[in-house]
Amino acid sequence: MSEQIHKRRKRYKGTHPRSFDEKYKELNPEMYPETIEKVISKGSTPAGMHISIMVDEILEFLDIQPGQVGLDCTLGYGGHTSKMLEKLEGQGHVYGLDIDPIEIEKTTQRIRNKGFDENIFTSLLTNFRNIDEVSEKYGKFDFVLADLGVSSMQIDNPERGFSYKKEGPLDLRLNPKMGKPASEILKELSKEELENILEENSDEPYADILAKNIYSFIRSGMEVETTGQLYKIIDKTLNFIEDKNRKDLVNKTAARVFQALRIEVNQEFEVLHEFVEKLPKILTPGGRVAILTFHSGEDRIVKKAFKEMKNSGIYDDVCRNVIRPRKEECHRNSRAKSTKMRWAIKAK
Ligand SMILES: C[S@@+](CC[C@H](N)C(=O)[O-])C[C@H]1O[C@@H](n2cnc3c(N)ncnc32)[C@H](O)[C@@H]1O
């Protein structure tokens, strides 16, 4: 008889495991609903999932009817997509795009497990800057959603390098199989280019001294290969701040620096410009689009495009004011606090 090797399951360390790997319950949310409920009720997002934002507002606006065809440009955890699929009542189709080859596989499986088969849901690994190609192949869409930025699963996974709070490689690529990681890009930037990126992508008030310091650290041969190494430079750069809120200020600055680098690494502004330009061509007459943005740079691009296209008659109607999540939602999910929603309806 062959000897069976007994593999011991990792011990779940108390109620608050610290490292990402140890959170095996959070990383398998479908299997541990009670743990997930507890984490969410404390206002946190479990490490292996993403809490969808402004679901009610989006569904109310999109007004999805059975038989329609929709496009979720940012599939993520599949939260919005699942709700859209429910609205179809078994008739129609939702296409879900994502650029992340790691999460799209898990999400597709998650949606299949909910009973949505190939006849009603298709996931496509592609950048939403290619919506024109998607539409050429699959036709026009009655409703479209883009929920920009990164998902909680991406932020929480230290291997992806999205957060200054987790030690990991300074990567920040939404698709780690394409392009260069942030650590490589940093080596190629001049001081002025880095300063511009910090200013334009994150309105960083300390852009000049941060760019100067990061640049000279790299040029003097110091390694900036990990999230922790970059955080230390930011911390050192701001050592003139003696305020009692110093730690908080350093963390907020680090969040802005990481955001600015992420936007650069993934060319997020260029992609968003291309996307809003192409959008009307992929919508059916009367087709509806909603976009969630998370910082002023993104919102400006959407606002301007919608306004111009309303004035030129491409859209029948666009939202006059930005729509924000309700207070209770921000309380339950702190990641919702910076969300802005805008919508448009294609002319008939
Ligand atoms: C905020 S999450 C979406 C969460 C989703 N709405 C949900 O309810 O689970 C954003 C997702 O968009 C993806 N993404 C970001 N930029 C993209 C792009 N240019 N093309 C395709 N997917 C993109 C990210 O990889 C991430 O999975």
The ligand as an SDF file (V2000), in Angstrom:
LIG
                    3D

 27 29  0  0  0  0  0  0  0  0999 V2000
  -12.2050   48.2830   -9.4610 C   0  0  0  0  0  0  0  0  0  0  0  0
  -11.9090   46.7640  -10.2180 S   0  0  0  0  0  0  0  0  0  0  0  0
  -13.4850   46.2710  -10.8140 C   0  0  0  0  0  0  0  0  0  0  0  0
  -14.3290   45.5780   -9.8140 C   0  0  0  0  0  0  0  0  0  0  0  0
  -15.6410   45.0570  -10.3600 C   0  0  0  0  0  0  0  0  0  0  0  0
  -16.4850   46.0900  -10.8430 N   0  0  0  0  0  0  0  0  0  0  0  0
  -16.3920   44.2120   -9.3420 C   0  0  0  0  0  0  0  0  0  0  0  0
  -17.5150   44.5230   -9.0070 O   0  0  0  0  0  0  0  0  0  0  0  0
  -15.8140   43.2260   -8.8910 O   0  0  0  0  0  0  0  0  0  0  0  0
  -11.0940   47.2510  -11.6760 C   0  0  0  0  0  0  0  0  0  0  0  0
  -10.6950   46.0860  -12.5820 C   0  0  0  0  0  0  0  0  0  0  0  0
  -10.4210   46.6370  -13.8580 O   0  0  0  0  0  0  0  0  0  0  0  0
   -9.2880   46.0400  -14.4000 C   0  0  0  0  0  0  0  0  0  0  0  0
   -8.7070   47.0190  -15.3280 N   0  0  0  0  0  0  0  0  0  0  0  0
   -8.0810   48.1760  -15.0360 C   0  0  0  0  0  0  0  0  0  0  0  0
   -7.7000   48.8080  -16.1550 N   0  0  0  0  0  0  0  0  0  0  0  0
   -8.1060   48.0180  -17.1830 C   0  0  0  0  0  0  0  0  0  0  0  0
   -8.0110   48.1430  -18.5890 C   0  0  0  0  0  0  0  0  0  0  0  0
   -7.4220   49.1890  -19.1640 N   0  0  0  0  0  0  0  0  0  0  0  0
   -8.5490   47.1710  -19.3550 N   0  0  0  0  0  0  0  0  0  0  0  0
   -9.1770   46.0950  -18.7870 C   0  0  0  0  0  0  0  0  0  0  0  0
   -9.2750   45.9230  -17.4610 N   0  0  0  0  0  0  0  0  0  0  0  0
   -8.7620   46.8780  -16.6650 C   0  0  0  0  0  0  0  0  0  0  0  0
   -8.4140   45.7270  -13.2110 C   0  0  0  0  0  0  0  0  0  0  0  0
   -7.5210   44.6930  -13.5300 O   0  0  0  0  0  0  0  0  0  0  0  0
   -9.4430   45.3460  -12.1540 C   0  0  0  0  0  0  0  0  0  0  0  0
   -9.6710   43.9720  -12.1660 O   0  0  0  0  0  0  0  0  0  0  0  0
  1  2  1  0
  2  3  1  0
  2 10  1  0
  3  4  1  0
  4  5  1  0
  5  6  1  0
  5  7  1  0
  7  8  2  0
  7  9  1  0
 10 11  1  0
 11 12  1  0
 11 26  1  0
 12 13  1  0
 13 14  1  0
 13 24  1  0
 14 15  1  0
 14 23  1  0
 15 16  2  0
 16 17  1  0
 17 18  1  0
 17 23  2  0
 18 19  1  0
 18 20  2  0
 20 21  1  0
 21 22  2  0
 22 23  1  0
 24 25  1  0
 24 26  1  0
 26 27  1  0
M  CHG  2   2   1   9  -1
M  END
$$$$
